[in-house]
Structure formats: C-alpha cells, structure tokens
C-alpha cells in the first residue's frame, strides 16, 4: 500500500473536467471533459476532494455524445455517486501527450509566464485565437506584450504553480521592451 501511495504522490496531474451528476442507481456518474478525450488506457481518475487529488479506480467507462458515464470501483450506489457531484477530475499528465497543448490554451489565462532569456513576463491577461495560432497578452512595466503560444516555444506548463515556462524567439520581446 505504501508503494502505491508514494507513486501517486509523485505523479503530475492535469485537470480535464468535472463530475456533473450521479447517473442511474448503480453508482455511475456523468463525467464532462473540458476537451476531446480518450479514456481507453486510463485506469484511475483523480478527484479533487478537500484540495487533494484522490485516485478512483475505474470499473467501467462508456462514452456518450462527448461525455462519459463512469463507474468507479468503490462507489456502489447512487448515494455515494451523488457525493462526487461537482468535483474536478484530473488524470496523469503523461496520458495527455497525444493531445495537442492547443486544446488547453484558453485555460492559461491567469498563469504566470516566464521566458528563458527575458525572465518574468507577468500574468497572462488574455489569449486570442487567430488562424493557425494562439496569442497571449501580458503587461510588463505598463506595456502590453504579445507572444505566440505553440509547442515550439513552450518548455513546460506547471498547473500546480499556475506557471508557463517559455523559450521565445530571439528579438520577439525586444519589439515591445526596447522602444518607446
């Protein structure tokens, strides 16, 4: 048991949606994901209970019209299922590697941006979708700066710390920061 708990403590998790309601009388719940998702190779969903991610073993999963009907192993009935209503759901981040980071760009508003060369860029105030790319906006010293969000420039996204680490192209930020 200790080995299992230790493994769960070191996992990086990403929120993917929430439990909407109990479904039926056999302990199933309706899970609504934030974006397209494949739960085929997933064994655990992590539910946020009292600010802690608690693993729940999946017994069955049925996809239906973009949402999922989920049965957890230790949720035997409707009464227990109702207790899960409204809880946020996360999975191990490694299972999201096949999903493009673009699917979650809108969720980065409020994250703190940090560039490898320029350092602190401040908090992302907005993200706009343009053809073929997303553009983030931050404010540095009262100046609005814009930068593209794509897999080539993003080093990592730390959901726990609400931080995005970037390696933006040379000269991109100079346009905003050097002149007046």
Phi, psi and omega in degrees: 000319181297322179299316180299314180297317179300316179300315180296326182294331184263007180277144172267126184247151177232129178291137185231359180158204181209160176277120184277312183192168172289150183230108180079199187244002186255019177090009178279154177231157176264116180255125180250112180281157178286334181209178179304138187210145175241116181262014187303316183258015181267132180254331181232143164247144180254124180256137181277107180237120182051047179062022176235141178272111184255126181284137175236124181285129179282131175263310176216153177220128176234124178275140181209109175054042176088358174233178185232142170258115189243138173241120177268148184301319185261022177241095190278339188209176182299324181298313178291323180296321180298331179292342181269351183302131177087355181283142176285147183243138177227160172228169176298131184302329182300335179282352180264005184299332180279348180265128180297143177302335180303331183297338186244011184301321182299333180286352183275353176299130183096348177284153178270127182262137179223124179261142182303319183268315186269347180081221186295126176252355180091193182272138177289118183273325180203161175225125181248140177264126176241165176304126176071003177195163175247143180238128178261151178238131173231164176242120176239122180050042178079000180255132177282127175242145179240142175209148181284147174250116173204168185300333181289332185257342183271119177280312176194162177236121180256098182294325181297319181266357183053055181226142175240128180255130188236159169228083185283154181301145178306131175088345184299312182282339179301329179303321183271325191265335184276319190259166172203000000 
